[in-house]
Amino acid sequence: MLIESLYTLEDKNDSFASVRLSGAEHPIFKAHFPSQAILPGFMHFEIVASVFDIEITSIKKAKFLKLAFPDQLLKYEKNNNKFKVFCNDEEIASFSL
């Protein structure tokens, strides 16, 4: 339910997806830090599961380098069970499932 209307899929293939996050009015941005709208880190997993149609059973490693904000364009690169997240061509997160 949290993922509903959180993003718009802009481009996708088997190893890449780009999504545009919704605006700050989405409930997920209001819930995490009400005074600063950011995407909670765990939502990257939800987005990957939804976009690539996979079931996440375990997270082996996760590294969050920068924050993601409303209205940003995020790019997810998939290499088997490893993912990297980019915003403005800068890596902001990576994780292994």
C-alpha positions in Angstrom: 0.0 0.0 0.0 2.9 2.4 0.7 4.3 1.9 -2.8 1.0 2.9 -4.5 1.5 6.1 -6.4 4.9 6.6 -4.9 6.6 6.7 -8.3 6.1 6.7 -12.0 8.0 4.2 -14.1 9.8 6.2 -16.9 12.0 3.5 -18.5 12.8 -0.2 -18.0 14.5 -3.2 -19.4 15.8 -6.4 -17.7 18.8 -4.7 -16.0 17.7 -1.1 -15.7 14.7 1.0 -14.5 14.2 4.7 -14.0 11.4 6.0 -11.8 10.2 9.5 -11.0 9.3 9.8 -7.3 6.0 11.5 -6.5 5.7 14.8 -4.7 6.2 15.5 -1.0 2.4 15.1 -0.5 2.8 11.3 -0.7 2.2 9.7 2.8 5.6 8.0 2.8 7.4 11.3 2.6 5.3 12.7 5.5 5.8 9.7 7.8 9.6 9.3 7.8 10.8 12.8 8.8 7.8 15.2 8.8 10.1 18.2 8.7 12.2 16.9 5.9 10.6 14.9 3.1 13.0 12.0 2.2 12.4 8.5 0.9 13.0 5.9 3.6 15.8 3.5 2.6 13.7 0.4 2.9 11.4 1.8 0.1 14.2 1.2 -2.4 13.7 -2.5 -1.8 9.9 -2.1 -2.4 10.5 -0.2 -5.6 12.9 -2.9 -6.9 10.5 -5.7 -6.0 7.7 -4.0 -7.8 9.5 -2.8 -10.9 11.5 -5.9 -11.5 8.7 -8.2 -10.3 10.9 -10.1 -7.8 10.2 -11.4 -4.3 12.7 -10.3 -1.8 13.4 -13.0 0.8 16.6 -11.6 2.3 18.9 -8.6 2.1 22.6 -9.6 2.3 24.1 -6.1 2.2 22.8 -2.6 1.9 24.6 0.7 1.8 22.9 4.1 1.7 25.2 7.0 0.6 22.8 9.9 0.0 19.2 10.8 0.5 16.4 10.6 -2.1 13.8 13.4 -2.1 10.4 13.8 -3.7 10.2 14.5 -7.4 13.7 13.1 -8.1 14.4 10.7 -11.0 16.1 7.6 -9.6 17.8 5.0 -11.8 18.1 1.4 -10.6 20.7 -0.9 -12.2 20.3 -4.6 -11.7 23.1 -7.1 -12.1 21.8 -10.5 -11.0 21.0 -10.0 -7.3 23.0 -6.8 -6.9 21.4 -3.3 -7.3 22.8 0.2 -7.5 20.6 3.3 -7.2 21.6 6.6 -8.9 20.3 10.1 -8.8 21.8 12.7 -11.2 24.4 10.1 -12.2 25.6 9.8 -8.6 25.4 6.5 -6.8 23.1 7.0 -3.7 22.6 3.4 -2.6 23.6 -0.2 -3.4 22.4 -3.5 -2.1 22.5 -7.3 -2.6 19.6 -9.6 -2.2 
